Amino acid sequence: EQRKLSLGEVLDNPVLRPLLIAMALNTLGLVFMESTFALLVKLRFDIGPVALGRLLAGIGVALALVQGGLFGPLSRRLGERFTARLGAATICVALVWMPYAPVFSLLLVSTGLLALGNGLLSPSLSTLLSRNAPVSAQGAVLGLGHSISAASRASGPLLAGTLFDRAHPAPYLVGAALFLIVAVLLSIPTQTRTAHSS
């Protein structure tokens, strides 16, 4: 019978710990953008709620297209870790670009890059966490990952608002730095779970 891992053992696992941290930072970095994006586009381009709603809907559609059509073939060809790092790097570029886009059309390009990167990174993280979790702890590890992401989502808006009040580009630049850390964490070698993992 396989021994179940305790929470402490999961957090101490050198393979799982960087993936869990990456999940937390991924959520936090995205929340920084989501919480302040309406303020940014209103300030920079005087975009109203209707146009903003259409823009956000477009991001959602682009994200669905990437996850539904591009992620699978790309991850099979390049591997989940490389695909995840590519996604993190793409989001980083998008977040640095976003607050400085001189015209609205270039802001649209940055949101497209964000959707592309998120569509590659988020499912890659979930797949990596699942594949590297011991069979006996797979549900607990995935649940812990979602709990950590929820904590990041709960704390992110306050931090993002504080940063935005200090300097409008700040939550985007800090978010970009978080995704750089994610890319580094995803460079740490992982091992695929085997049937004898415990």
JOBEL-V137633 format. One record per pair of residues at least 12 apart in sequence whose C-alpha atoms are under 10 Angstrom apart, sorted by the first residue. I is the first residue (numbers start at 1). J is the second residue. Records with the same first field share a line. If there is no record, write none. Layout:
# JOBEL-V137633
I->J / J
This chain:
# JOBEL-V137633
1->136 / 198
2->134 / 135 / 136 / 137 / 196 / 197 / 198
3->134 / 135 / 136 / 137 / 197 / 198
4->134 / 135 / 136 / 137 / 138 / 140 / 198
5->134 / 136 / 137 / 138 / 140 / 141 / 198
6->137 / 140
7->137 / 140 / 141 / 144
10->133 / 134 / 137 / 140 / 141 / 144
11->141 / 144
13->133
14->188 / 189 / 190
15->128 / 129 / 132 / 133 / 188 / 189 / 190 / 191 / 192
16->128 / 129 / 130 / 132 / 133 / 134 / 141 / 145 / 190 / 191
17->129 / 185
18->129 / 182 / 184 / 185 / 186 / 187 / 188 / 189 / 190
19->125 / 126 / 128 / 129 / 132 / 145 / 182 / 185 / 186 / 188 / 190
20->125 / 126 / 129 / 141 / 142 / 144 / 145 / 146 / 148 / 149 / 185
21->145 / 148 / 149 / 181 / 182 / 185
22->88 / 122 / 125 / 145 / 149 / 178 / 179 / 181 / 182 / 183 / 184 / 185 / 186
23->121 / 122 / 125 / 126 / 129 / 145 / 146 / 148 / 149 / 152 / 182
24->145 / 146 / 147 / 148 / 149 / 150 / 151 / 152 / 153 / 178 / 182
25->148 / 149 / 152 / 153 / 175 / 177 / 178 / 179 / 180 / 181 / 182
26->88 / 91 / 118 / 121 / 122 / 125 / 149 / 152 / 153 / 175 / 178 / 179 / 181 / 182
27->122 / 146 / 148 / 149 / 150 / 151 / 152 / 153 / 154 / 156 / 175 / 178 / 179
28->149 / 150 / 151 / 152 / 153 / 154 / 155 / 156 / 157 / 159 / 160 / 175 / 178 / 179
29->91 / 92 / 95 / 152 / 153 / 156 / 160 / 171 / 172 / 173 / 174 / 175 / 176 / 177 / 178 / 179 / 182
30->91 / 95 / 114 / 118 / 152 / 153 / 156 / 171 / 172 / 175 / 176 / 178 / 179
31->152 / 153 / 154 / 155 / 156 / 157 / 158 / 159 / 160 / 171 / 172 / 175
32->95 / 153 / 155 / 156 / 157 / 158 / 159 / 160 / 161 / 163 / 164 / 170 / 171 / 172 / 173 / 174 / 175 / 176
33->95 / 98 / 99 / 114 / 156 / 157 / 160 / 169 / 171 / 172 / 173 / 174 / 175 / 176
34->56 / 156 / 157 / 160 / 171 / 172
35->153 / 156 / 157 / 158 / 159 / 160 / 161 / 164 / 171
36->157 / 160 / 161 / 163 / 164 / 165 / 168 / 169 / 171 / 172
37->52 / 56 / 98 / 99 / 171 / 172
38->52 / 53 / 56
39->161 / 164 / 168
40->98 / 99 / 164 / 168 / 169
41->98 / 99 / 104 / 107
43->168
44->99 / 100 / 101 / 102 / 103 / 104 / 168
45->102 / 103 / 104 / 107
47->104
55->108 / 111
56->111
58->108 / 111 / 112 / 115
59->108 / 111 / 112 / 113 / 114 / 115 / 116
60->112 / 115 / 119
61->115
62->111 / 112 / 113 / 114 / 115 / 116 / 119
63->112 / 113 / 114 / 115 / 116 / 117 / 118 / 119 / 120
64->115 / 116 / 119
65->115 / 116 / 119
66->115 / 116 / 117 / 118 / 119 / 120
67->115 / 116 / 118 / 119 / 120 / 121 / 122 / 123 / 124
68->119
69->119
70->116 / 119 / 120
71->83 / 84 / 116 / 119 / 120 / 121 / 123 / 124
72->120 / 123 / 124
74->120
75->120 / 123 / 124
79->124 / 128
80->120 / 121 / 123 / 124 / 125 / 126 / 127 / 128 / 186
81->121 / 124 / 125 / 127 / 128 / 183 / 186 / 187 / 188 / 189 / 190
82->120 / 121 / 124 / 183 / 186 / 187
83->117 / 119 / 120 / 121 / 123 / 124 / 125 / 186
84->117 / 118 / 119 / 120 / 121 / 122 / 123 / 124 / 125 / 127 / 128 / 182 / 183 / 186 / 187
85->117 / 120 / 121 / 124 / 125 / 179 / 180 / 182 / 183 / 184 / 185 / 186 / 187
86->116 / 117 / 118 / 120 / 121 / 183
87->113 / 114 / 115 / 116 / 117 / 118 / 119 / 120 / 121 / 122 / 124 / 179 / 182 / 183
88->114 / 116 / 117 / 118 / 120 / 121 / 122 / 176 / 178 / 179 / 180 / 181 / 182 / 183 / 184 / 186
89->114 / 117 / 121 / 176 / 179 / 180 / 181 / 182 / 183
90->110 / 113 / 114 / 115 / 116 / 117 / 118 / 120 / 121 / 176 / 179
91->110 / 111 / 112 / 113 / 114 / 115 / 116 / 117 / 118 / 119 / 120 / 121 / 175 / 176 / 179 / 180
92->113 / 114 / 117 / 172 / 173 / 174 / 175 / 176 / 177 / 178 / 179 / 180 / 182 / 183
93->110 / 113 / 114 / 117 / 173 / 176 / 179 / 180
94->107 / 109 / 110 / 111 / 112 / 113 / 114 / 115 / 116 / 117 / 172 / 176
95->110 / 111 / 113 / 114 / 169 / 171 / 172 / 173 / 174 / 175 / 176 / 177 / 179
96->110 / 169 / 170 / 171 / 172 / 173 / 174 / 175 / 176 / 177
97->109 / 110 / 111 / 113 / 169 / 172 / 173 / 176
98->110 / 111 / 113 / 114 / 169 / 172 / 173
99->168 / 169 / 170 / 171 / 172 / 173
100->168 / 169
121->182 / 183
125->145 / 186
126->142 / 145 / 146
127->142
128->186 / 190 / 191 / 192 / 193
129->141 / 142 / 145 / 190 / 192 / 193
130->142 / 145 / 192 / 193
131->190 / 191 / 192 / 193 / 194
132->190 / 191 / 192 / 193 / 194 / 197
133->191 / 192 / 193 / 194 / 197 / 198
134->192 / 193 / 194 / 195 / 196 / 197 / 198
135->193 / 194 / 195 / 196 / 197 / 198
136->196 / 197 / 198
137->197 / 198
138->193
156->171
157->171
159->171
160->172 / 174 / 175
